[in-house]
């Protein structure tokens, strides 16, 4: 039996020796007669083709076509199962999308609740050994986190979480004291402020320079 390939099918031909002249003539030629076709994905010989093949031809098709198809199907099934259990490609895809979201969030900030939810999900990832601490340290951006926290605080004030300031004694309220501490931590003249730290590293110029 001979196989010819056409797209995703194997075309089966049966070879027959045709002698020239008398039947006992040693000269002649091979004639190929089409028997049927079978998809390369067939794991078994189809019934309509099975009835047209001899036992040897069936064994030939099983070996050349069906066994390979069954092996490919098994490999694909195993790969699908491994992909289903693998979290890494999901993390890589999520990181790609988060990178795109981060670039666009400058012009269109997302709700703080969404950021908190993402942080909780990341915190739920299980890493090997002590890698969680290392990953967290490298992946976080304190300046970006501070900016997010300030925006969240502004939304909270606007939404009325802290109410309205009293007519008298506003400087004695906890809200005002916290604001004063925050202002000092950001742009105070003390060595521990964010402004001084940025000035020391050259990101912000000192006044008068």
C-alpha positions, 0 to 999 in steps of 0.5 A, spaced: 500 500 500 502 506 498 500 513 501 499 520 498 499 526 502 493 531 500 492 537 506 490 533 512 489 527 509 492 520 507 490 518 500 491 510 500 493 507 494 493 499 492 499 497 488 498 492 483 503 489 478 501 489 471 505 484 466 506 486 459 503 481 454 503 474 456 502 473 464 508 470 465 512 476 462 517 479 467 516 486 464 511 490 466 509 496 470 506 498 477 499 500 477 496 504 483 489 504 484 485 509 489 482 505 495 480 511 500 482 516 504 483 517 512 485 524 516 491 524 519 488 525 526 484 519 525 485 514 532 482 508 528 480 506 521 473 508 519 468 503 518 467 505 511 474 504 509 475 498 514 471 494 509 475 495 503 482 493 506 485 487 507 488 485 514 495 487 512 493 493 509 489 495 516 495 493 520 499 498 515 494 504 516 494 503 524 501 503 524 502 509 519 496 513 521 492 511 527 498 510 532 501 517 530 494 520 531 493 517 538 500 519 540 499 526 538 492 526 542 495 523 548 501 529 548 496 534 547 492 532 552 498 531 557 500 538 555 493 541 556 493 538 563 500 541 565 498 548 562 491 548 566 495 546 573 501 551 571 500 558 574 506 561 571 503 563 564 497 566 568 502 570 572 506 573 566 499 574 562 497 578 568 503 582 569 503 584 561 496 587 562 498 590 569 503 593 565 499 596 560 494 598 565 499 602 569 501 606 563 494 608 562 492 609 569 496 616 569 491 619 565 485 615 567 486 613 575 483 607 577 479 606 583 483 605 590 479 599 591 481 595 585 488 596 587 487 594 594 484 588 591 490 586 586 494 587 592 490 582 596 491 577 590 498 578 589 499 577 597 495 570 596 501 567 591 505 562 594 512 562 592 518 557 593 522 558 599 523 565 601 522 568 595 515 572 597 519 577 601 524 578 595 519 579 590 515 583 594 521 588 595 523 588 588 516 589 585 513 594 590 514 602 588 514 606 595 513 612 591 507 610 587 504 606 593 504 613 597 501 617 591 496 611 591 495 612 598 494 620 598 489 619 592 485 614 596 485 619 602 483 625 598 477 621 596 475 619 603 475 626 605 471 628 599 466 622 600 465 625 607 469 619 611 472 625 616 466 629 616 466 637 616 471 641 620 468 644 627 468 652 627 473 652 632 479 648 635 480 645 628 487 645 629 486 640 635 482 635 631 486 628 629 484 629 622 488 636 622 494 633 626 495 627 621 495 632 616 500 636 619 504 630 620 503 628 613 505 635 610 512 635 614 513 628 612 513 630 605 516 636 605 518 638 611 525 641 612 527 635 617 532 630 615 527 624 615 522 628 610 521 625 603 523 632 600 530 632 603 531 625 601 529 626 594 534 633 594 540 629 597 539 624 591 538 629 586 531 628 584 529 635 587 533 641 587 534 645 593 531 652 593 535 658 591 540 653 587 
